[in-house]
């Protein structure tokens, strides 16, 4: 209670309550399994984690872990997660060597199984202590025993005291003073003493390094999520960041050092609370915190909501559930040419008193990292029951706030205006971060609603590394292993460098681009382009003389009236400039993009939801077969595996349909014929094995080939017997 958190064992009840509420909200109590939540505690015994059933509070280590089975509406038969948490009641939740070992082994178990790892953080950082047994024994060698203010020379132990201590308690050297031997302390080690059990210093920092590396690996290999329930200090804060995805409770600051220690370092009373260093007003705007909650019950609900988008393990596709929102319904909210809230495009909005449905299944879109990089909106939602990661563009101007630092008397609050449809350093970094999160462990198909005019390239933003963060977007897309859909929405545009970092040629195996029939794409916006391609009005004037009857008549007269021509040109120039802009705009239409192969298809916004649902669903299923083939036949390239999938589909399906209908039939066929798909994968595996055998056999001399063939014949004869076949001995 003093830490502002819930006792770690009570979180299990919060999970049980939350899952029950999820069932009641989704399908009703009649569909809920009898046991919707179970937890088996993992206890460290003999250097290994073992499952134990014991009452709450019987632990003597400040780190606890469970294997939890969650029967949720997405996974009614159950899914497993590893839940790890600090016990704030044991040594203030600090990290000692044993705590580090529990954390590392539990996290490694999550990686080995590929299941989500959830960490509940409330701690005091690495444990700090001293060798308590020496405190009453240590003597001080004063410069002047009569005047301690003159200082001291060293600390020492008397001869008899040292002999009573276990080996490796201290490192010292002898010194004789007034005929008595003193053991001057060079280092206090404290091995084999009770007070150092679990670590007191640098050994705990070693343990912190161990779990920091473990968490970094876990983020790469499976789904990681941290919930900051109370203060999280030092390595506790780093674990949250290394796991990347963070939910923060309003009273759970993430700090590197307590404010009292900083005040001591600064030599004055500067900071008064931990929130000044790592509270929500710091961690939300800087992007460390993805979601902010009011209390632990809301925190567990946020954990469960996030898990609802995540597959049961790192090898699976996300859970596709039956959607109450029809896949075939039209999108009602229409993005306008004037600035609008992109959340309305995704989730729907009330317009003129009438609710207009958005792109995502109703009620499914949830925004993350809302307070950071505000010119970009990122979140997770569902499209006809398919979980998707979403990146969209804020079209309105926003404000970025940089708080003053109390430690610097010259600093002050800074508020910067940021234009919509532009990538700034923070929003470019946010985009790359979101893409990376969707890819690792979440396995989400990604949809980017691309409506950018470009990157902010001013002096300050270039200094703030906008170029670096823009390049990170490309890096994240190159690494992406799941379907990526780039969609330029109606009345949206994609220009210059913004197009470059999203072009499907970055990752052609995974990326497809679409454009709405009312979208635009090109290097420059038409007004700027027309200035260049029409040679600053030179070609505009040429167009006037070709098109305007009056100018043609004046040009045809034997003695040209230069003054009349100039006046006519001046009169017509504004409208012909508009003609030039319109001419350039015609080059940016979706029709040209499609004809050049720059996009996969032109879409109509109201029907885009249906089209993209089946397109993504088909790609998910095809990708799953491709991955199965590459696991069965490791030497198979992606292109070759994809060709095998297409050959299978052509063998069993008619290709008369096109577009969304063809995507639908392919997706449904793959879902309904898993046995045939598995048989094809097994057939390819067997063929690959045969080829490997012949390849290896042909690499041997002729005499050896005969011997191996005889062994193989013998193997086939005895393979059904229990005893394994042993090849004949060769000299």
RAMOQUI-V453283 format. One record per run of one state. SS is the DSSP state (hx for helix, st for strand, lp for the rest). FROM is the first residue (numbers start at 0). TO is the last residue. If there is no record, write none. Layout:
[[SS:FROM:TO] [SS:FROM:TO]]
This chain:
[[lp:0:6] [hx:7:25] [lp:26:27] [hx:28:30] [lp:31:35] [st:36:44] [lp:45:46] [st:47:51] [lp:52:61] [st:62:69] [lp:70:77] [st:78:85] [lp:86:89] [hx:90:92] [lp:93:93] [st:94:94] [lp:95:95] [hx:96:112] [lp:113:114] [st:115:120] [lp:121:124] [st:125:125] [lp:126:130] [hx:131:134] [lp:135:137] [st:138:141] [lp:142:146] [hx:147:149] [lp:150:150] [st:151:157] [hx:158:163] [lp:164:168] [st:169:176] [lp:177:178] [st:179:187] [lp:188:192] [hx:193:195] [lp:196:200] [hx:201:220] [lp:221:222] [st:223:227] [lp:228:230] [st:231:232] [lp:233:233] [hx:234:241] [lp:242:244] [st:245:248] [lp:249:252] [st:253:254] [lp:255:257] [hx:258:265] [lp:266:273] [hx:274:277] [lp:278:278] [hx:279:282] [lp:283:289] [st:290:292] [lp:293:294] [hx:295:306] [lp:307:340] [hx:341:346] [lp:347:347] [st:348:350] [lp:351:352] [st:353:355] [lp:356:364] [st:365:367] [lp:368:374] [st:375:382] [lp:383:384] [st:385:392] [lp:393:396] [st:397:401] [lp:402:412] [st:413:417] [lp:418:420] [st:421:422] [lp:423:423] [hx:424:438] [lp:439:443] [st:444:448] [lp:449:452] [st:453:454] [lp:455:457] [hx:458:462] [lp:463:464] [hx:465:478] [lp:479:482] [st:483:487] [lp:488:491] [st:492:494] [hx:495:499] [lp:500:502] [hx:503:505] [lp:506:509] [st:510:515] [lp:516:518] [st:519:521] [lp:522:524] [hx:525:532] [lp:533:536] [hx:537:546] [lp:547:547] [hx:548:555] [lp:556:560] [hx:561:585] [lp:586:587] [st:588:588] [hx:589:594] [lp:595:599] [st:600:602] [lp:603:603] [hx:604:631] [lp:632:636] [hx:637:651] [lp:652:657] [hx:658:671] [lp:672:672] [hx:673:697] [lp:698:700] [hx:701:717] [lp:718:730]]
